[in-house]
Amino acid sequence: MRVRALRDDPRAFDSASDETQALIRPGTTTRLFLDLRPSVMLRTTPEPARVFRVNAPARDSLLGETPLSLLPALLDGNRFRIQARDHADSVLTGESLIALERSGGRAEVSLRRIAETLPPAPTKVPFHRKRWVQWGLVGVGAVLTGTAAILRREGDQWYDRYLESSDRRVLDTYFDRAVRYDHLSLASLGAGQVLFTGGLVLLVSGSGR
């Protein structure tokens, strides 16, 4: 049989505490106990927060997350731990939850936020501000500048051969090689000066920071 206890106001009916199942056999006496005390609605700030029943020395039992309705029988003699992310845990007794509900119509618990001082994120150094990049530009620029001098000397040698030769079959070859080395020398010199100067500017500006 299903036994219900009806209150004066049917809207206050709570199936968790005001209703129970009973097995009745012929010739026996069946006693039922209904705890008609109202349940406690537990709310927290912030929500949701996890509610544990403190079981010593066993592991705490998770009851659920707020908002959570707690049966009056569960409140008797028990302690409850309320846990929310980035907030300090709050431990309350069943009696204190009943007192909170009677004073404000429901048990409202405000959790204290934990002050977290996070280490500042490291500032990412731009690629062109890295010292090895700046010295690399200076080094490459110096090498290209030196290479330009070698190429220029090679071009001068081919041009001298062009002037000294009387063999018309090789004159065009000598001249073309002299022009090619001259162009390579100018390109190497220009690139080397740009890289060398840029590297020095970055080094000087970086040292002043």
C-alpha positions in Angstrom: 0.0 0.0 0.0 1.0 3.6 -0.5 0.5 5.8 2.5 0.4 9.5 2.2 0.2 12.2 4.9 -1.8 15.2 3.7 -1.1 18.7 5.0 -3.6 21.4 5.4 -2.2 23.0 2.3 -1.9 20.3 -0.4 0.6 22.4 -2.3 3.1 21.8 0.5 3.1 18.0 -0.1 6.5 16.5 -0.4 6.6 12.9 -1.8 10.1 12.4 -0.4 9.0 12.8 3.2 5.2 12.7 3.2 4.8 9.4 1.3 5.9 5.8 1.9 5.3 2.3 0.7 4.1 -0.3 3.2 3.7 -4.1 2.9 0.7 -5.2 5.0 0.1 -9.0 5.7 -3.0 -10.5 7.2 -2.7 -11.0 11.0 0.3 -8.6 11.4 0.7 -5.1 12.7 2.5 -2.7 10.4 4.0 0.5 11.9 4.9 3.4 9.7 7.0 6.5 10.5 6.6 9.7 8.4 8.9 12.7 9.1 6.5 15.6 8.4 9.1 18.2 9.0 9.6 20.3 5.8 12.7 19.7 3.6 15.4 22.4 3.5 16.1 24.0 0.2 19.8 24.7 0.0 21.0 27.5 -2.3 24.5 28.9 -2.7 26.2 31.9 -4.1 27.6 31.0 -6.6 25.7 28.2 -8.1 26.1 25.3 -8.8 28.1 24.1 -5.9 28.6 20.5 -4.8 27.3 19.4 -1.5 29.0 16.5 0.4 27.9 14.8 3.7 31.0 14.6 5.9 31.6 11.0 6.8 34.6 10.5 9.2 36.8 8.7 8.8 35.2 7.4 5.5 35.2 9.4 2.3 32.7 12.2 2.1 29.4 11.4 0.2 28.3 13.5 -2.7 24.7 14.5 -2.3 24.3 16.6 -5.4 24.6 20.2 -6.6 22.8 23.3 -5.5 20.0 24.2 -5.6 19.4 21.0 -3.5 16.5 19.9 -1.4 17.7 18.1 1.8 15.4 15.8 3.8 15.0 16.7 7.5 16.1 13.2 8.5 19.4 13.8 6.6 20.0 16.9 8.6 20.0 15.3 12.1 23.5 15.2 13.5 25.2 15.5 10.1 27.8 18.0 8.8 27.9 19.1 5.2 30.7 20.5 3.1 29.9 22.8 0.2 32.4 23.1 -2.5 32.6 25.5 -5.5 35.3 26.1 -8.0 37.7 29.0 -7.0 35.9 29.4 -3.7 36.8 28.2 -0.2 34.9 25.2 1.1 32.2 25.9 3.7 31.3 23.3 6.4 27.8 23.6 8.0 25.8 21.4 10.4 22.3 20.3 9.8 21.1 22.4 12.7 22.7 25.5 11.2 20.9 24.8 7.8 17.6 24.5 9.6 18.2 27.8 11.4 19.1 29.5 8.1 15.9 28.3 6.5 13.8 29.5 9.4 15.4 32.9 9.3 15.2 33.5 5.6 12.7 31.1 4.2 15.5 29.0 2.7 19.1 28.1 3.5 21.3 30.5 1.6 25.1 30.1 1.8 27.5 32.6 0.3 30.9 31.1 -0.5 34.1 33.2 -0.1 36.2 33.5 -3.2 39.8 32.5 -3.0 42.2 35.3 -4.1 44.4 33.8 -6.8 47.5 35.7 -7.8 48.6 34.3 -11.1 52.1 34.8 -12.3 52.2 37.3 -15.2 52.5 35.7 -18.5 56.0 35.9 -19.9 56.3 38.6 -22.6 57.1 37.0 -25.9 60.2 38.6 -27.5 59.6 39.5 -31.2 61.7 37.6 -33.6 63.7 40.6 -34.8 64.5 41.5 -31.1 66.3 38.3 -30.4 70.0 38.8 -30.0 71.1 35.9 -32.1 69.0 37.2 -35.0 70.5 40.6 -34.8 74.1 39.3 -34.6 73.2 36.9 -37.4 72.2 39.8 -39.6 75.5 41.6 -38.9 77.5 38.5 -39.6 75.7 37.7 -42.9 76.0 41.3 -44.0 79.7 41.3 -43.3 80.2 38.1 -45.2 78.2 39.4 -48.2 80.2 42.6 -48.2 83.5 40.7 -48.2 82.1 38.4 -51.0 81.3 41.5 -53.1 85.0 42.5 -53.0 86.1 39.0 -54.1 83.5 39.0 -56.9 84.6 42.5 -58.0 88.2 41.4 -58.2 87.2 38.4 -60.2 85.3 40.6 -62.6 88.3 42.9 -63.0 90.5 39.9 -63.9 88.2 38.8 -66.6 88.0 42.4 -67.9 91.8 42.6 -68.0 91.9 39.4 -70.0 89.3 40.9 -72.4 91.6 43.9 -72.9 94.8 41.9 -73.3 93.4 39.2 -75.6 93.6 39.5 -79.4 91.6 36.3 -80.0 88.1 37.4 -81.2 86.7 33.9 -80.4 87.0 34.5 -76.7 86.5 38.2 -76.4 82.7 38.0 -76.0 83.1 35.3 -73.4 85.6 37.3 -71.4 83.5 40.4 -71.5 80.3 38.6 -70.5 82.0 37.0 -67.5 83.4 40.4 -66.5 79.8 41.9 -66.6 78.3 38.9 -64.8 80.8 39.2 -61.9 80.3 42.9 -61.8 76.5 42.5 -61.4 77.0 39.8 -58.7 79.4 42.0 -56.9 76.9 44.9 -56.8 74.1 42.7 -55.6 76.2 41.1 -52.9 77.5 44.5 -51.8 73.9 46.0 -51.6 72.4 43.1 -49.7 75.4 42.9 -47.4 75.2 46.6 -46.5 71.5 46.5 -45.9 71.8 43.4 -43.6 74.9 44.8 -41.8 73.3 48.2 -41.2 70.0 46.7 -40.1 71.6 44.4 -37.7 73.6 47.2 -36.1 70.5 49.4 -35.8 68.6 46.6 -34.0 71.5 46.0 -31.7 71.8 49.6 -30.7 68.0 50.1 -30.3 67.7 46.9 -28.3 70.6 47.8 -25.9 68.8 51.1 -25.1 65.7 49.3 -23.7 
